[in-house]
Amino acid sequence: MNIGIIGIGSFLPTNRVTNVDLEKRMDTSDEWIRTRTGIEARHLADSDLTVADMATHAAKRALKSAGVSIEDIDAIVCATATAPSFPATACLVQANLGAKGAVAFDVSAACSGFIFALDTAKSLMASKGFKKTLVIGAEKMGNLIDWDDRSTAVLFGDGAGAVVLGEDEVASVDSIILGSDGTGGKYLYENDEGKIVMNGREVFKFAVRKMPDIVVEALEQAGKTIQDMDVLVPHQANRRIIEAAIERLGLAEEKVVVTIQDHANTSAASIPLALAEAVKSGKVQAGQTVVIAGFGAGLTWGASCLTWNKANITEEIRT
């Protein structure tokens, strides 16, 4: 079985918060945020919209995109770092969708989580003979924001993205690389009050160094080079990080998907949200080599090389 992506979906909360809105809440400005991060707005979920709710919305759209019935799903793997520790968000999604026969569980690797979940689901399909799986990245980062810390409060947003894996129809998954360095956990973590603490300088240095390396490694494992890559979908953490990676890789800007201006950093949801946007906008086309790459708390990192075989994704991916 040649395992690949057969459908994709995404979801963003309707509550869109601009930098100007944040000016009224804290000592910051639209200019300060944009020049340092590239962020112009973010979507924040209302109190009654849960991580599982957002994950379910994205999953439903991915299923419609794939033309797959929920009864066909053998496993649901959800990447999240912001949901309650139990029950697993994937189990709540399973209940919401009525996926009675599916195995459901969560993985946690922060902003790299979606790629960790992708590899886990792909491995399950290979080892257990599963035919179709749902892979979700969903976060409610607003729960962890310390509104007294403007250095982190302006960076994050909420949302969810999902893909269906099955017999390769739309995009083959040609390689996946994963990595972790626990000695860097002190640079980005959730404190005892449940709020984000970040050493921005160290995270920036790590990301700028690691992102180009994992892109090249994912391509090499797929038997390709940087010249073969048509589209890069990076984790949307900071525009400066993306720009530095582009420069080190020698890429033209038009090859890189950037959604941070409207999504901000949605952690594990970042990559599937950006990928869905790239497909919806037509930036990803049939016959292209696409690399997705992320890094996050842990420290963790991951990348995957995809071959986009045909652009038969439907309008269901729309947020």
N, C-alpha and C positions, 0 to 999 in steps of 0.2 A: 504493500500500500504506500503510495506516494503522498505523504501527509502535507497538507497546505491549508491556506486560508480560503474559505468558500463564502464567507459573508462578514460584514463589518457594520457596527452601529455605534452611535454615540449619544450622550445626553448631557446637557448643561442646564442648571437651574435658571429660571426666568429672571431672578434677581441679579441684575447687572450693576456692579458698583464701580464707578469711575474713580480716577485719581482725584478729580475735583470733589467728589463725594467724600473722599478720605481727608481732604484738606479741612473739612468741617469737623472732623473727628479727632485729629491729632496734628502735631506740629510737623507738617510736611507740605509738599506742593506737587502739582502735576509735573512741573519741569524737573524737580529733584528726582522723582520716581522714574520718569521716562528716560532721562539721560543716564541713570545708573543701572537700570534694569531692562528697559525697552517695554515695560508694562504700561498700558493705558487704562485697562479695566480688567475686572475679574468677575466671575459668577459665584455668588455665595448662596448656599441653600438656606431656606427658612428652617426654623427649629423643628418643624414637623416633617421635614423631608430628610429621610435617613440615607445612610450609605447604601443600604440594601435596596431602597426605593430607586435610587439613581442607577445602581447596577442592574436592576430589573428592567428599567426603561431601555438602557443601552442593549441589554441582552435580547429583548423583544425585537428591537430594530435589526440586530445582527441576524437573528433567526429569519426574519422576513427577507432580509437581503440575501440570505443563503437559500431561501425557499425550503427551509427545513422545519419539520414539526418538532415540538418539544419532546414528543415521545421517542424521537430518534436520538436524543442526547444521552450519552453514556456517562459523562462526567462534567462537572462544573468546577472550575478552578478560579478563585477570585483573589487578586492581589490587592491588598489594602493595609494601611498602617493606621487608619483613623477610626475604624469601626470598633464597637465593643469586642472584647476578646472572645466572648462566646455568648450565644451560639455563633458559629461561623457565618459570615455574611453570605457565603456560597450556599449554605443550608437555607437561609432565609429566601434567597433568590430561587432555590429549588422549590420551596413551598409556594412562593408567589407564582411561579411558572407552571406548577403542577408536574414537575419532572420527577415522577415517583421512582423511576428506576435508576436515576443517576447517582453516582458517587459525587459528593460535594464537600469541598474543604477550601480553606484560605491559605495563602502564603504571604509572608511579610518580608519585603526587601526594600521598603521605602520607594524611592523614585525609580529604582531599577525593577520593581516588583512585577510589572507586566511581562518583562522578558523572562524572569524566573518562572512565572506562571505559564508562559508559552512553552518553555522547555519542559516543565513538569507535565503539562497536558500532552505534549508530543510524545514524551517518554511513556506515559500511560497507554497511549494508543499503540505504541510499538510493543510494549510488554504484555498488555492485557487484551489486546485485540479489539479495543474500543474503536468504533467507526466514526463517531462524531463527538466533539467536546466543545464546551463553551469556555472561553478564556476572557476574564473580565479584569479591568483595572478601575477601581472606584475609590474616591476619597472625599471626605468632608473636612478639608484642611481648616475651615473656619473654626472648628472645635478646638484647634490647638493654637490659634493665634493669640498672642499676647499683645493686646491693643496699646499697651504702654511702651512697647518696643518697636519703634518705627522702622528699625533696620530689618525686621522680619515680617511685621504686620502687613506691609505693602506687597509682599512677594507671592502670596498664595491664593488659590481659588479652589472651587469645588467642581466635581463632574465625574463622568464615567465613560468608558469606552469598552467595547467588546468585539471579539471576533469568534466565528465558528470555524473550528478545524475539522477537516474531513478529507476525503479523496481529493487530491489536488485538482482544483478547477480554476481558481482565480489567481492564487499566488502560492508558489511552492516555497517552503521553508528550507533553504539550502544549508544554512549553518546557524548555530547559536553558541555564543561564548558567554561564560559567567565568571564572576570573580568577587572576592571579598577581602577586606583588610580590617579586621576588628580593632587594630591599634588606632584607627582613625575615628572610632565611634565617639570620641570626646569632642569632635568638631561639629557634630550635628545630632541633636538628641531631644527627647521629650523629658522635661524636668519633673520633679515631684509634684508640681502643681498642674501637670498635664499640658504645659506650654512648650513651644519650640524654642530651643536655644541653639544658636549657630555662630561659629567662628567663620565669618564670611570670607576672610582673607585665605584661610587654609582650604576651605571648600572650593574656592575659586581656583587656587593653584592646582589642587587635585583634579578638578574637572577639566581644566585646560590641558593638563598633561595626559589624562587618561582617555578622553574622548577620541582624539585622533588615533591613538594606538588601537583601541578596540574596533574602530571602524575598519582599519587596515586588516586586523586579525580576522574579523568576520568575513571579509572579502577573500582573504587568502584561504581560509578553510573551505570556502565555496569554489575555490579554484579561479578566483578573479582578482583583479587589481583595482586600484583607485580610478584608473581610466575607464573601467567598465561600469562604474557606478553612475546611474542616471539621477537618482534622487536620494538625499539623506534626510531622514526624519529623526532629529535629535530630541532628547528630553528638553522640555521648555522650562529651564530654570532661570536663565539670565541671558539677555541678548548679547552681552559682552562675552560670555563664555562661548556662545554659538559663533560669534564673529571670530574669536581667537582660534577656535577649532577649524573654521573655514580657511583661515589664513595658513595654519600649519599644514592642512591637507592640500592646499593649493586649489581649492574648489571655487567655481563661479557661484556667486550668490544665488543665481536662479535655480541651482540644483538643490537648494536647501529649503526645507519647509519650516517656516517660522509662524507660530500662532500665539506666542507669548503675549503679544500686544493686547489680545482680548481674552485669553485664558488664564494668564499668569501661570504660576507653578502649581499644577494639580497632582503632583507626586506620581503615584502608580497609574493614574488616569491620563497622564500627560502624553505619552507616546501613542496610545490608541486613539485619543482625541485628535492629535495632530495628523495621524495617518488617515483617519476618516475624513478630516477636512481636506487633505491633499487629494484623496480619491474624489470627493465631492466636487472640488474645484477643477478637476481635470489635470492637476499637476502630475499625478501618477497615471501612466498610460500603459496599454498592453505592450509587452516586449521589453519592459524596462527592468533594470536591476535596482532594487530599493534596499537601503540599509536603515534599520532602526537601531538607535543606540542611546543608552541612558546610564546615569550614575546617581548615587544617592547615599543616604545615611547608612552607616554600617561599619566602614564604608563599603558600598557595593557597586558593581557595574555589570553591564551586559549589553550585547549587541547581536543582531541577527541579520543575515543576508537573505533577501526574498527575491524571487523572480516573478514579476507580475505578468501573468500569462494572458489574461484578457480582462478588459474593463467592463464586466457585466454586473457591476454593483448597482443596485437600484437606488431610488430616491429615499428609501427607508433609512439610509444612514444620516439623514439630516438631523441636526440637533434641535 
